[in-house]
Amino acid sequence: MKLLQSSASPYSAKVRMAARYAGIAFEAETVVTADSPAVLVDNNPLGKIPTLLLDDGRPVYDSVAINRHLDRISGGKLYPKDAEAALKTDVLEALGDGLADCLLAIQYEYRTRPADKVHQGWIDKQWTKAKRALALLERDPPAFGETLTAGDFAFAAALGYLLIRFEGQWEADHPTLLGWLDAFKERFPAWDELKPRT
Ligand SMILES: N[C@@H](CCC(=O)N[C@@H](CS)C(=O)NCC(=O)O)C(=O)O
């Protein structure tokens, strides 16, 4: 299998970590989405990463579909079977991915518009959403189960993205989240290798 991905992408980091945890090997190909390379857009019309190419050539996207696939081929290593635990995992994955969506929207606003066209109101709105998510998680951090889940990887990946792209803007107000990340790293020593990086 080949994963089209990038080092900084939080959804790519989520999938990289989940695959490692589930014991599934893949070849990683770094793509620049802004260039719309053929290998990406011919396989995913949305031109987004991560996109997983199966050995038979079929593409799988988005990151939730990839994680679900990894879960099935690993015999259920990423999503709990118990209904209550599965519900918590799904919502945590959605919150981690949704937090990343807000952060990406801010980055794209700066990256894709000329400086005089950057819409500060849009940026503020996305940052407000991100801060609400962080405040909720700071008050009520996700409890670790006996094993890590797709939810834990999504949340860790979003925090990793915050660390590289929003450094100094959130850490002081969220000591519990930094503590959660430390506890995650203890449970997942490959964090330093697979986390979002610039
Ligand atoms: N919901 C998608 C989001 C993927 C996504 O937005 N990835 C970004 C990179 S982190 C991307 O490909 N951006 C390029 C674009 O939107 O054109 C997922 O979970 O995989």
The ligand as a Gaussian input file, in Angstrom:
#p B3LYP/6-31G(d) Opt

LIG

0 1
 N      -11.509000      15.406000       5.719000
 C      -10.241000      15.167000       5.091000
 C       -9.396000      16.427000       5.150000
 C       -8.118000      16.287000       4.344000
 C       -7.449000      17.621000       4.085000
 O       -8.082000      18.686000       4.075000
 N       -6.129000      17.565000       3.873000
 C       -5.414000      18.767000       3.511000
 C       -3.949000      18.671000       3.955000
 S       -3.741000      18.614000       5.678000
 C       -5.414000      18.899000       2.014000
 O       -5.289000      17.913000       1.323000
 N       -5.518000      20.123000       1.506000
 C       -5.433000      20.402000       0.108000
 C       -6.711000      20.917000      -0.451000
 O       -7.704000      21.029000       0.272000
 O       -6.703000      21.206000      -1.637000
 C       -9.540000      13.999000       5.788000
 O       -9.883000      13.720000       6.939000
 O       -8.711000      13.324000       5.162000

